[in-house]
Amino acid sequence: MSFLAVEDLHINLGEFYLNGVSFDLDRGDYLTVIGPTGAGKTILLESLIGFWTPQRGSIHLEHHDITSELPERRNIGIVYQDYALLPHFTVYQNIEYGLKKKNPHGMKEKIHEISIALYIDHLLHRKPATLSGGEQQRVALARALIVEPKMLLMDEPFSALDPQTRRDTRTLLKKAIAQRSTTVMHVTHDLNDAWTLANKVAVIRDGHLLQLGPLEEVFTRPETPFIADFVGAALMEGTVIGHEKGVSVVSVNGFTMRTIDPAEIGEKIKLAIRPEDIIVSTQPSPQTSAQNHIRATLSTITHEGKTSLLSLSAGETLFDVLVTNHSLERLRLTPGDTVYAMIKSTNVRIVNSHPDTPPGDSVSHS
């Protein structure tokens, strides 16, 4: 049995519920849980820690059934986005709070060690109200990690931080987690959290777990149009018309695409392509090893910090391309321009065809 095994979990809170959620995690996995607001992500975390009792299903941690066990006996830590620090305690007292009850032996040394790891050793005498958001978040992480939980659960832990503080905190957290081999489940709306921290990703919608797998698999092989859209991949529908030198040739809405994935001639398939895997040129045949060349029209340009998202159309096929602002300036593009999108066959993946709507009734969740 895996380190964490969740089997057929059903939780009905009236308006909010989980429906038949099952998955496994290995020790040391870092799972980011993504999905729209109200999908059931927080309920899943709070079920694992024991705040909700399932109507059906089971939760096993290290081969032990904890489905009905009290939260304080599960040895699972949780960090919320509001940090939940004790305002009248110093940073030191906040960190030691749980440790005093569990294992006070060597407490000063442990607090010193983790405070250095998270760059808060100079703040131990301060009260939470005097700290910045990033400092408070690191204190909350220290308090959760110092008791050496079997698992750490985090619910939008970086949502209140500015971009630079968020990047710095990710770096420190990744180092602290690696040193302790902690198994983590992290709810987030920021896909950069997944790219930076996770080795696995789960997508939840309407209380159903739609897909869980290795990071690259979920982001490059989304199993439904909804997942593709949510993780930022384009889906193209087509029919396999042949094979050339180990690649499948697919007819897509007036142009052909080549993929290294095998498929049978005549098979109707969906192709997934990530926007960062597409090169754009104003020339029809630039020097490139890419086997796929699509003539398209630039519809819109959306600036996103140091990068920009180009929305392209090739007939009825719509897809986005992510470029650096330096590349955009060099290309001198404006909406309405004709451009050529180039994609390597290794970056065009065939995805499974699953229904986009999960079984059962669809309601809002939290």
C-alpha positions as CSV (number, residue, x, y, z in Angstrom):
1,M,0.0,0.0,0.0
2,S,1.2,3.5,-0.7
3,F,2.2,6.1,1.9
4,L,-1.2,7.7,1.6
5,A,-4.2,5.8,0.1
6,V,-7.5,7.5,-0.3
7,E,-10.3,5.2,-1.5
8,D,-13.8,6.2,-2.8
9,L,-14.1,9.2,-0.5
10,H,-17.6,10.7,-0.3
11,I,-18.3,13.7,1.9
12,N,-21.7,15.4,1.8
13,L,-22.0,18.8,3.5
14,G,-25.2,19.7,1.7
15,E,-24.2,22.4,-0.7
16,F,-20.6,21.1,-0.8
17,Y,-19.3,17.6,-1.3
18,L,-16.6,15.2,-2.6
19,N,-17.8,12.4,-4.8
20,G,-15.8,9.1,-5.0
21,V,-12.3,10.6,-4.7
22,S,-9.5,7.9,-4.9
23,F,-5.8,8.4,-5.2
24,D,-2.4,7.3,-3.8
25,L,0.7,9.2,-2.9
26,D,4.2,7.9,-2.2
27,R,6.4,9.2,0.7
28,G,8.0,12.4,-0.3
29,D,5.6,13.3,-3.0
30,Y,4.7,17.0,-3.5
31,L,1.1,17.1,-4.9
32,T,-0.4,20.4,-6.0
33,V,-4.2,20.4,-6.2
34,I,-5.7,22.7,-8.7
35,G,-9.2,23.5,-10.0
36,P,-11.7,26.3,-10.2
37,T,-12.9,28.2,-7.1
38,G,-15.4,26.0,-5.2
39,A,-14.2,22.7,-6.7
40,G,-13.8,20.8,-3.4
41,K,-10.1,21.3,-2.9
42,T,-10.2,22.6,0.7
43,I,-12.7,19.9,1.7
44,L,-10.3,17.3,0.5
45,L,-7.5,18.8,2.7
46,E,-9.7,19.1,5.7
47,S,-10.9,15.5,5.2
48,L,-7.3,14.2,5.4
49,I,-6.6,16.1,8.6
50,G,-9.8,14.9,10.1
51,F,-12.1,18.0,10.2
52,W,-14.8,16.1,8.2
53,T,-15.9,12.5,8.5
54,P,-16.6,10.8,5.2
55,Q,-20.0,9.1,4.6
56,R,-18.2,6.5,2.6
57,G,-14.6,5.6,1.8
58,S,-11.4,5.3,3.6
59,I,-8.1,7.1,4.3
60,H,-4.9,5.1,5.1
61,L,-1.7,6.8,6.1
62,E,1.4,4.5,6.4
63,H,-0.8,1.5,6.2
64,H,-2.9,2.7,9.2
65,D,-6.6,3.5,8.8
66,I,-7.1,7.1,10.0
67,T,-10.6,7.6,8.5
68,S,-12.2,8.0,11.9
69,E,-9.2,9.1,13.9
70,L,-9.1,12.4,15.8
71,P,-7.1,15.2,14.0
72,E,-4.6,15.5,16.8
73,R,-3.7,11.8,16.5
74,R,-3.0,11.9,12.7
75,N,0.3,13.8,12.8
76,I,-0.7,15.9,9.8
77,G,0.0,19.6,9.7
78,I,-1.9,22.3,7.9
79,V,-1.1,25.8,6.8
80,Y,-3.9,28.2,5.7
81,Q,-3.5,31.3,3.7
82,D,-4.3,33.5,6.8
83,Y,-1.4,31.9,8.7
84,A,-3.4,31.6,12.0
85,L,-0.5,32.7,14.2
86,L,-1.1,33.4,17.8
87,P,-1.0,37.2,18.1
88,H,0.1,37.6,21.7
89,F,3.0,35.1,21.3
90,T,6.4,35.9,19.9
91,V,7.7,34.1,16.8
92,Y,9.6,31.8,19.0
93,Q,6.6,30.9,21.1
94,N,4.5,30.4,18.0
95,I,7.0,27.9,16.6
96,E,7.4,26.1,19.9
97,Y,3.7,25.9,20.6
98,G,3.1,22.5,19.1
99,L,6.5,21.1,19.8
100,K,6.2,21.6,23.5
101,K,3.2,19.2,23.6
102,K,4.7,16.6,21.2
103,N,8.5,16.4,21.8
104,P,10.2,19.1,23.9
105,H,13.5,17.3,23.9
106,G,16.1,19.5,22.1
107,M,13.5,22.1,21.4
108,K,15.8,25.2,21.4
109,E,18.2,23.5,18.9
110,K,15.3,22.5,16.6
111,I,13.8,26.0,16.6
112,H,17.2,27.5,15.9
113,E,17.7,25.1,13.0
114,I,14.4,25.7,11.3
115,S,14.4,29.4,11.8
116,I,17.8,29.6,10.1
117,A,16.5,27.4,7.2
118,L,13.5,29.8,6.7
119,Y,15.4,33.0,7.3
120,I,13.5,34.0,10.4
121,D,16.1,33.5,13.1
122,H,16.4,37.3,13.5
123,L,12.7,37.6,14.1
124,L,12.2,35.2,17.0
125,H,11.6,38.0,19.6
126,R,9.0,39.8,17.4
127,K,5.2,39.5,17.5
128,P,3.3,38.5,14.4
129,A,1.7,41.9,13.9
130,T,5.1,43.5,13.4
131,L,6.0,41.1,10.5
132,S,5.5,41.3,6.8
133,G,3.2,38.8,5.0
134,G,6.2,36.8,3.8
135,E,7.7,36.7,7.3
136,Q,4.4,35.6,8.8
137,Q,4.1,32.8,6.2
138,R,7.6,31.5,6.9
139,V,6.7,31.5,10.7
140,A,3.6,29.5,9.9
141,L,5.6,27.0,7.8
142,A,8.2,26.7,10.6
143,R,5.5,26.0,13.1
144,A,4.0,23.3,10.9
145,L,7.3,21.6,9.9
146,I,9.1,21.6,13.3
147,V,6.8,18.9,14.7
148,E,7.9,16.7,11.8
149,P,4.4,15.8,10.5
150,K,3.9,12.7,8.4
151,M,2.2,15.1,5.9
152,L,1.9,18.8,5.4
153,L,-1.2,20.2,3.9
154,M,-1.3,23.8,2.6
155,D,-4.3,25.8,1.4
156,E,-3.3,28.7,-0.8
157,P,-0.3,29.5,1.4
158,F,1.2,32.2,-0.9
159,S,-2.0,33.9,-2.1
160,A,-1.4,37.1,-0.1
161,L,2.2,37.5,-1.0
162,D,3.6,39.8,-3.7
163,P,5.3,38.0,-6.7
164,Q,8.9,38.4,-5.5
165,T,8.1,37.3,-1.9
166,R,6.2,34.4,-3.3
167,R,9.2,33.3,-5.4
168,D,11.5,33.6,-2.4
169,T,9.2,31.7,-0.1
170,R,8.8,28.9,-2.7
171,T,12.6,28.6,-2.8
172,L,12.9,28.4,1.0
173,L,10.0,26.0,1.3
174,K,11.4,23.7,-1.4
175,K,14.7,23.5,0.5
176,A,13.1,22.9,3.8
177,I,10.7,20.2,2.4
178,A,13.6,18.4,0.7
179,Q,15.7,18.3,3.9
180,R,12.9,16.6,5.7
181,S,11.4,14.4,2.9
182,T,8.0,15.7,3.9
183,T,5.0,14.6,1.9
184,V,3.0,17.6,0.9
185,M,-0.5,18.4,-0.5
186,H,-0.7,22.0,-1.7
187,V,-4.0,23.6,-2.9
188,T,-3.2,26.5,-5.2
189,H,-4.6,28.6,-8.1
190,D,-1.1,29.6,-9.2
191,L,0.2,27.1,-11.8
192,N,3.7,28.5,-11.0
193,D,3.5,26.8,-7.6
194,A,3.0,23.5,-9.4
195,W,5.9,24.0,-11.9
196,T,8.3,25.1,-9.1
197,L,7.4,22.7,-6.3
198,A,5.4,19.7,-7.3
199,N,6.2,16.3,-8.8
200,K,2.5,15.5,-9.1
201,V,-0.7,17.4,-9.9
202,A,-4.4,16.7,-9.3
203,V,-7.2,18.5,-11.0
204,I,-10.6,18.7,-9.1
205,R,-13.9,20.0,-10.4
206,D,-17.4,19.8,-8.9
207,G,-16.2,17.5,-6.2
208,H,-14.7,15.0,-8.6
209,L,-11.0,14.2,-9.1
210,L,-10.6,14.4,-12.9
211,Q,-6.9,13.7,-13.3
212,L,-3.9,13.0,-11.1
213,G,-0.5,12.2,-12.3
214,P,3.1,13.3,-12.8
215,L,3.4,17.1,-13.4
216,E,4.6,16.8,-17.0
217,E,1.8,14.2,-17.8
218,V,-1.0,16.3,-16.6
219,F,0.2,19.5,-18.2
220,T,1.1,17.9,-21.6
221,R,-1.6,15.2,-21.7
222,P,-4.7,16.8,-20.2
223,E,-7.5,14.2,-20.4
224,T,-10.4,16.5,-21.1
225,P,-10.9,19.9,-22.8
226,F,-11.7,21.4,-19.4
227,I,-8.3,20.3,-18.0
228,A,-6.5,21.4,-21.1
229,D,-8.0,24.9,-20.8
230,F,-7.3,25.0,-17.0
231,V,-3.6,24.1,-17.4
232,G,-3.2,26.4,-20.4
233,A,-2.8,23.7,-23.2
234,A,-4.4,24.0,-26.6
235,L,-6.4,21.0,-27.9
236,M,-6.7,20.3,-31.6
237,E,-9.0,17.6,-33.0
238,G,-8.0,15.6,-36.0
239,T,-7.8,12.3,-37.9
240,V,-4.7,10.2,-38.3
241,I,-3.9,10.0,-42.1
242,G,-0.6,8.3,-42.1
243,H,2.9,7.6,-40.6
244,E,6.2,9.1,-41.6
245,K,9.6,8.1,-40.1
246,G,8.2,7.0,-36.8
247,V,5.7,9.9,-36.4
248,S,1.9,9.9,-36.8
249,V,0.5,12.4,-39.3
250,V,-2.8,14.0,-38.3
251,S,-5.1,16.1,-40.5
252,V,-6.4,19.1,-38.4
253,N,-8.8,21.5,-40.0
254,G,-7.0,22.1,-43.2
255,F,-3.4,21.6,-42.1
256,T,-1.4,18.6,-40.9
257,M,0.3,17.9,-37.6
258,R,3.0,15.4,-36.7
259,T,3.3,13.7,-33.3
260,I,5.7,11.1,-32.0
261,D,2.8,9.4,-30.3
262,P,1.5,6.2,-32.0
263,A,-2.0,6.1,-33.4
264,E,-3.9,4.0,-36.0
265,I,-4.7,5.4,-39.4
266,G,-8.3,6.6,-39.5
267,E,-8.4,7.2,-35.7
268,K,-10.0,10.4,-34.5
269,I,-7.8,11.9,-31.8
270,K,-7.1,15.1,-29.8
271,L,-3.7,16.7,-29.7
272,A,-2.4,18.8,-26.8
273,I,0.2,21.5,-27.3
274,R,1.6,23.8,-24.6
275,P,1.9,27.6,-25.5
276,E,5.6,27.7,-24.4
277,D,6.5,24.9,-26.8
278,I,5.5,26.9,-29.9
279,I,7.9,29.1,-31.9
280,V,6.5,32.0,-33.9
281,S,8.1,33.6,-37.0
282,T,7.0,36.1,-39.6
283,Q,8.8,33.9,-42.2
284,P,7.2,30.7,-43.7
285,S,10.3,28.6,-43.6
286,P,12.9,29.7,-41.0
287,Q,15.8,27.4,-40.0
288,T,14.2,25.1,-37.4
289,S,14.0,21.4,-36.7
290,A,10.3,21.6,-36.0
291,Q,8.2,19.4,-38.2
292,N,5.0,21.2,-37.7
293,H,4.4,24.6,-39.4
294,I,1.0,26.3,-39.1
295,R,0.1,29.5,-41.0
296,A,-2.1,31.5,-38.7
297,T,-3.4,35.0,-38.0
298,L,-2.6,36.9,-34.8
299,S,-5.8,37.8,-33.1
300,T,-4.7,39.5,-29.8
301,I,-1.6,40.2,-27.7
302,T,-1.9,39.9,-23.9
303,H,1.0,41.2,-21.9
304,E,1.8,39.2,-18.7
305,G,4.8,40.7,-17.0
306,K,8.0,39.6,-18.7
307,T,6.1,37.5,-21.2
308,S,3.2,38.0,-23.6
309,L,0.4,35.6,-24.8
310,L,-0.3,35.6,-28.5
311,S,-3.7,34.3,-29.5
312,L,-3.6,32.8,-33.0
313,S,-6.2,31.4,-35.3
314,A,-5.7,28.9,-38.2
315,G,-9.2,28.6,-39.7
316,E,-11.4,27.4,-36.9
317,T,-8.5,26.2,-34.8
318,L,-7.5,28.6,-32.0
319,F,-4.4,28.3,-29.9
320,D,-2.1,30.5,-27.8
321,V,1.7,31.0,-27.9
322,L,3.8,32.3,-25.0
323,V,6.7,34.5,-26.0
324,T,9.2,36.8,-24.2
325,N,8.6,40.5,-24.5
326,H,12.1,40.7,-26.1
327,S,11.0,38.2,-28.8
328,L,7.7,40.2,-29.3
329,E,9.6,43.4,-29.8
330,R,12.0,41.8,-32.3
331,L,9.1,40.3,-34.3
332,R,7.2,43.7,-34.3
333,L,3.8,42.0,-34.4
334,T,0.4,43.6,-34.4
335,P,-3.1,42.0,-34.4
336,G,-4.1,40.9,-37.9
337,D,-0.6,39.9,-38.9
338,T,0.1,36.6,-40.6
339,V,2.5,34.5,-38.6
340,Y,3.9,31.0,-38.7
341,A,3.8,28.7,-35.7
342,M,6.3,25.9,-35.5
343,I,6.1,23.0,-33.1
344,K,8.4,20.0,-32.7
345,S,6.7,16.6,-33.0
346,T,7.9,15.7,-29.5
347,N,5.8,18.6,-28.1
348,V,2.6,17.4,-29.8
349,R,0.9,14.8,-27.6
350,I,-2.1,12.6,-28.1
351,V,-4.5,12.8,-25.1
352,N,-7.0,10.4,-23.9
353,S,-10.6,11.1,-24.8
354,H,-12.6,11.4,-21.6
355,P,-16.0,13.1,-21.1
356,D,-15.6,16.7,-19.9
357,T,-18.4,16.5,-17.4
358,P,-17.8,14.1,-14.4
359,P,-20.4,11.6,-13.5
360,G,-23.2,12.6,-11.2
361,D,-24.9,16.0,-10.6
362,S,-22.8,19.1,-10.9
363,V,-23.0,21.6,-8.1
364,S,-20.8,24.3,-6.5
365,H,-18.1,23.3,-4.0
366,S,-15.7,24.9,-1.6
